[in-house]
C-alpha cells in the first residue's frame, strides 16, 4: 500500500510538471526585435500619438464649425392652440351692420388658432468675423498636425533610448556571466593551490570574495535587464512576459558620422522643427483672432426670406405670405464692449511671440548640448577601444607576474575588474553614440520613422 501510494504521488507530480510545460514555455517566449520593427510598433501603439490624433480631430471639427457659420440659417416653426371663446368686439363693419359702425352682427366663434412659419437667413457681411474665424481655425488645425509630428519624433527617440537600454542590459548580463565563469574557475584553481600549500589561505578568501561580488553584480544586471525588457515591451505594445532580444548588429557597426558644425545644425532646426512651425501657425491664428475681434466694430448685413401661414377658424385664413429683404444690424454697444476683446486677442498674439523667442533660445541651447554630447560619445568610442586593448594586455601581464609571485592576488583581481569594466564601457559607448546622434536629429527636427537608417 505504501509503495502504491508513493507511485501515485510520483505520477501526480509528473502530470503537474507536464501540464506546466506549455505555460512555462509561453511565459518565457522570446522574440528578436530589430530597431526598425520597434519604432514601427511603438508608433502603432503609442498612447501619446492616439491623444495627438484626437487633438487633430478636434481642430478639424472646429474648421467645420467655422465654415458652417457662413451657411444659410433655415428654421421652421409652427403651432396649434386651443383657446376659449373670447369676447370679441370688432370695430370693423361686418355684413348686415348699420351705418353707425356699432356691432350689429354676431361675433365669430373662435376656439383654436394655427400658424406655420419658415425663414431663411444668409449672412452677406459680418465685419470679416466669419472669414477671420475660418482662417484662425485652419491655422490652429495646422498647428495641431505639426504638434502630432513633433510627438511622433519624440516617440521614435524614446524607442531608440529604450532599445539602447535593452541592448546595454543584455551586454552587461553577458559580460558579467562570462566573468563569473572566470571567477569560478579561479576559485577552483586557488582552492587546489591552497590545499597544496602553494598560496596562503588569505589569497583564496580574496578570490572567493571576488566571486561573491560578481554574483551580486550578475543579479543586479539581470534585474536591470528585466526592467529594460518590461519598458521596451510596454513601449511597443507586446506582453510583458515576452523576452525581447535586441539585435546586437544595430550597435556593432561603425558609429554614425557628421561633418556639420553646430551652427549648421541650428539652421536646420530653425527650418525643420515642428514646434517652431506650430508656433508660426498659432501666430497667424492669433492675428486672425484680432481681425475677428475688430469685426464687431462693423455692421452686419444679411439676406432674409420667409413664408407664413395662419388659420383662425371662422375668423381668418392667411396663405402664400412670402417675404424677402435685406437686413442691417449695428450694435452701438460694440464701441465700449469690443475693445476688451481686441485687447485680449492682442495679448494672445504677444504670448505666442514670446513663446517663439523662448523656443529660439531653447533650440540654440539644445542643439549645442546635443552636438557636444555627440562629439564626446564619438571620442569615447576610440578611447574605450584603446582601453580594452590596454586592460587586456595589463591583465595578461599581471596574471603572469602573479603566477611567478611578482604580483599579489589583489593586483590580479584589480586588473580583472579593469578588464571587465573596459569591455562594458566600450559596449555602452557604441550604443550611446547612436542615441546621441539620433537625439541630434530629433533636436534638429529631422528625425522620422527612418531615423533608424541614420545608424546604418
C-alpha angles and dihedrals in degrees: 000000000000090000092051090048090052091051091049091052091046092049091049089052091050091049091051091050092049092048091049094054098080092047092047092051090048092051090051096046110152127210128185108222126195121205092244091052091047091053092049093049094045091053091049094049102033112129089198091059091047088054090049088053091056090052090053091049090050091050092049089050088054089055090054090048091052092047092049090060088073094052121096118272110229121186134175125193136172141165141190118202132188112210137177122253103278126204102254120191106185114201090196120093115258128197113286095021123132125252094260091074094234115143102273096155131067120267117246117256107244118184103149142034131199132181139166131195136185123188135182123195125185120187111229101173128005103169092274090293096126094045092048093049090051090050092048092049091052093051092047090051089051089051091051091053091049090050088053090052089051090050089050091055090049090052090051092050092047089052092051090049092050091046090051091050090050091051092048092049091050092049091048092052092047095049094044091049090051090049091048090057088053091049092050091051090047091052089051092050094046091047090057091045091050092050089053091048094243096122133029124259089243092063091054091051090052094055091044089053089049090053090052091051091051090049089055090047090052092051090052092046092051090049091052090048091053091051092046089050092052092048091050093046092051091048095053096038099248127136114275089234090066113104105220120206117201118219104249092201088071090074100025095075126086115297115258113260134208130191094189120111123230091258090056091051089050092054090049089052093051089053099042110027108120093207090055091051090047091055090050089055091047090052090054089048090051091052089051088050090056090053090050092051092049089049090077088071089068129074120252124233127198143169116232135186133173150170129216135187126185130186125187108170114235090003119050142004124182123183137163093028101162126175136180136171151124122274129201123199127186122177109209091193089068087082091073102020103049095055093076091051091052090049091050091051091050091051090054089053091050090050091054091047092051090049089053090055091048091049091051089055091045092051091051092050098040093048092052092045093050091044094051092046090052092051092049092051090049090054090047090060093061093040095050092045088058090043091057092054092044095046092047093050092045091052091052092050094047092045091052091048092048091052088052093046092249094115133037128245088248090059090051094050092047090051089050092052091048090051093052092044091053091054091049092048092052093048091049093045091056090057094041094055091054093047092047091051094051088046088056089051091049092048089051091050096241101105112114138156087291090057088110088065088067090074095052 
